[in-house]
Amino acid sequence: MKPKDCDQLTKVIQAQHSREWSPELRQHASHCDECSDALSLADALQDAARIAERQSRLPDAHWIFEKARRRTREMAMKRIARLLAAMRLLAAVYAVAAAGWLLHGFAPTQFPELATALRGVSSGYARTGTLAALACVAAGLLLVLSGRARRRGLGSGR
Amino acid sequence: MPAMEDARAIAGWMTKDREQTTAGEEGFRRIYEATSRPLWGYLQHASGRPDVADDLLQETFCRFLERKSPAMDEDQTRSYLFRIATNLLHDRFRSREDTAVEEPGDAGTEKDEETRLDVQAAMRQLKPRERELLWLAYVEGMNHTEIAAATGLGAMSIRILLFRARQRASEFLRPRRIVQ
């Protein structure tokens, strides 16, 4: 069986909270065990809340605002650092690929055995790779530079 | 001269940015003044420790500033803050830190001290979820839909959970009231 409380309870609690009672609701609350129990509990909790409010020593809003701004900036820095690390990795991969492509070009004259091994790699494929690398580097630089400009703007605010 | 125009544009942008920051801080100050004390009370009674409430309050407002949507109205902001605070409390409970309930400082008058001890003793007997529900319903005056939004629970289950929490809390508070 599901527990069931008084239908008027929500209204009673809200009236107690807003201090706006209708005579019928007040009458009901004084006769209903459920509601008067809930009202006593609400009274005790609200007293405790008032005491807690008096005790609290809260930090200044400015201090929290600055802390949040600092954290936002740090997170942005971390995001940029991750992007740069990814770009570095990509650059390393493309450097190796470019080295392979160069070797493929020069190898037939200098190293015939290596040329045989790399025969499968076409120069068109390498060119496409180089172009893709350049596009990635340009997009990454754009992101880094626009991020830096935004950060500089934030820093000047104070 | 293009350099002068650039400098003027940058200066304009910086001024606008500074104005936006100042306006943002003013808006935040208003929200903070209206909500920080009730939020601290909630965190303190749900966690049972004022030092934990201090930490979580700061974290709540920092997360709020990082993620808030500018289109939020007053009620949505309040509900969102309680939601963040509740999630932080749950993370804290899950990590099983701060299980001991610490006694806060002097409450003031003798009657205050008695009330504080009564409520604290009752709260200590309840589950964290029950403390949250009771506080949101009876101190913050939230209705079931608002409590559901603040706790992430289903609106339908709030009524039953609240009923059980109230029964349990009344059991712990009643003996003292009868003696009085």
Boltz contact constraints between the chains, C-beta under 6 A:
constraints:
  - contact:
      token1: [A, 3]
      token2: [B, 163]
      max_distance: 6.0
  - contact:
      token1: [A, 5]
      token2: [B, 163]
      max_distance: 6.0
  - contact:
      token1: [A, 17]
      token2: [B, 141]
      max_distance: 6.0
  - contact:
      token1: [A, 37]
      token2: [B, 170]
      max_distance: 6.0
  - contact:
      token1: [A, 38]
      token2: [B, 166]
      max_distance: 6.0
  - contact:
      token1: [A, 41]
      token2: [B, 169]
      max_distance: 6.0
  - contact:
      token1: [A, 41]
      token2: [B, 170]
      max_distance: 6.0
  - contact:
      token1: [A, 42]
      token2: [B, 138]
      max_distance: 6.0
  - contact:
      token1: [A, 44]
      token2: [B, 119]
      max_distance: 6.0
  - contact:
      token1: [A, 44]
      token2: [B, 173]
      max_distance: 6.0
  - contact:
      token1: [A, 45]
      token2: [B, 138]
      max_distance: 6.0
  - contact:
      token1: [A, 45]
      token2: [B, 139]
      max_distance: 6.0
  - contact:
      token1: [A, 46]
      token2: [B, 139]
      max_distance: 6.0
  - contact:
      token1: [A, 47]
      token2: [B, 115]
      max_distance: 6.0
  - contact:
      token1: [A, 48]
      token2: [B, 116]
      max_distance: 6.0
  - contact:
      token1: [A, 48]
      token2: [B, 119]
      max_distance: 6.0
  - contact:
      token1: [A, 49]
      token2: [B, 41]
      max_distance: 6.0
  - contact:
      token1: [A, 49]
      token2: [B, 139]
      max_distance: 6.0
  - contact:
      token1: [A, 51]
      token2: [B, 107]
      max_distance: 6.0
  - contact:
      token1: [A, 51]
      token2: [B, 112]
      max_distance: 6.0
  - contact:
      token1: [A, 51]
      token2: [B, 116]
      max_distance: 6.0
  - contact:
      token1: [A, 52]
      token2: [B, 41]
      max_distance: 6.0
  - contact:
      token1: [A, 52]
      token2: [B, 44]
      max_distance: 6.0
  - contact:
      token1: [A, 53]
      token2: [B, 37]
      max_distance: 6.0
  - contact:
      token1: [A, 53]
      token2: [B, 41]
      max_distance: 6.0
  - contact:
      token1: [A, 56]
      token2: [B, 37]
      max_distance: 6.0
  - contact:
      token1: [A, 56]
      token2: [B, 40]
      max_distance: 6.0
  - contact:
      token1: [A, 58]
      token2: [B, 36]
      max_distance: 6.0
  - contact:
      token1: [A, 61]
      token2: [B, 29]
      max_distance: 6.0
  - contact:
      token1: [A, 61]
      token2: [B, 32]
      max_distance: 6.0
  - contact:
      token1: [A, 64]
      token2: [B, 61]
      max_distance: 6.0
  - contact:
      token1: [A, 65]
      token2: [B, 25]
      max_distance: 6.0
  - contact:
      token1: [A, 65]
      token2: [B, 28]
      max_distance: 6.0
  - contact:
      token1: [A, 67]
      token2: [B, 62]
      max_distance: 6.0
  - contact:
      token1: [A, 68]
      token2: [B, 62]
      max_distance: 6.0
  - contact:
      token1: [A, 68]
      token2: [B, 65]
      max_distance: 6.0
  - contact:
      token1: [A, 71]
      token2: [B, 62]
      max_distance: 6.0
  - contact:
      token1: [A, 72]
      token2: [B, 66]
      max_distance: 6.0
  - contact:
      token1: [A, 153]
      token2: [B, 17]
      max_distance: 6.0
  - contact:
      token1: [A, 156]
      token2: [B, 14]
      max_distance: 6.0
  - contact:
      token1: [A, 157]
      token2: [B, 17]
      max_distance: 6.0
  - contact:
      token1: [A, 157]
      token2: [B, 18]
      max_distance: 6.0
  - contact:
      token1: [A, 157]
      token2: [B, 21]
      max_distance: 6.0
